[in-house]
């Protein structure tokens, strides 16, 4: 009789050589990632076609499928854990956090409730306290651990929407939005697209938003802010996705608090500036907001995925996110599902705790400051090589262009194909430009020098084509 599938899986569960094989594959990748093309070669991408097969009728051998995954998959990865990936705002992986993630994956904990995972509950509680302290947020601020800032913004804005309407005597949870008092949503003209997505999901749309003009760095102009009131949901930005600039919190937030508005700060990568005494002036006044969103997998270099929603009003976040059910066992301890839209979710706090523990207060500050130093170094070297730098490099973002848009586009195309480094395009003030995001602790000064040489070669090849 053929072996029962559950018997087979139990047998494989005790196949320690399988896990040794996985470890060897992972270590092989880690040892070679710095020497790999930053973006996979066309041949590696073409080889992925082998994955496109019908679902097999019979179970596959775990060792064979793992070998296939490493042979075909590893060469087709983007080497964002190396030192020369500057495309999206993707951080590296702190070694201790990667090791902790491996252990956490073996635990495979569901972080929804304390009774499902006491360790996840306690680590979330510890991370919440550490984050509030590190970022200088109000005592008692709640944290929810989610996939990323897209989700974190959704949670923070949901809490704000419900809080404002509840103050008007309207319970969104029971009555919905049909006939609800109208809210005013105010945001900067340079707000990130994830904010618009969250507002759309929450039924707040996009056509009736009030967009405040911004300056040439993407910062909201405080003197152009409309009158605020207790029907207003105001969204500010800590770290413009193109320039890295910060809205003038100190000029705006006291007015918002006096008016009774709810303020959410989109701080996906920029909120970490508050962890650095040297960079904290960029965030002055930010602690007066009501909710914040941030990603640990960006500037902090925790593994993917590690987003965080923070909310001054703990009860408001819980009201917006909690659910009930006869089978749900709440406790007197932290039940993580009360602070996020997810019930079942992985225990992200394992590697977040490891990241914060490995860095400590001084290490977190030093990491953020070094990324900013490298961004300035990158910008200065490119400017010396006759590229145009289009932003004030105040954090980790650099906008670069050649003498004209056509040459910029061709230079970027050649740069991406070179495999030496990888940057992406963006639109800035009507022009296609190159965006550099310096986000990984793995990036060295030598990586930047090598990348600048790649920029120059890509431009020269384009000009002479």
Protein Blocks (a to p, Z undefined) as FASTA:
>chain_A
ZZdfklmmmmmmmmmklmmmmmmmmmmmmmmmmmpcfbacfklmmmmmmmmccddfbdcd
fklmmmmmmmmmmmmpccfkbmkbckbccddddfklmmmmmmmmmnopafkbmklommlm
mmmmmmmmmmmmmnopaehiacdddfblmlmmmmmmmmmmmmmmmmnopafklnomnhpa
cddddddfkbcfklmmmmmmnonajmlpccddddfkopacfklpccddfkbccdddehif
klopacdfklmmmmmmmnopacdddffkmmmmmmpmklmmmmgoklmpmbdcddfklmno
pacdddddddfblmlmmmmmgccdfklccdfbdcfklmccbfbdcdfklmmmmmmmmnom
mlmmmmmmmmmmmmmmmmmmmmmnopacfbdcfblbccdddfbfklmmmmmmmmmmnoma
ccddddeehiacdddddfbfklcfklmmmmmmmmmmmmmmmmmZZ
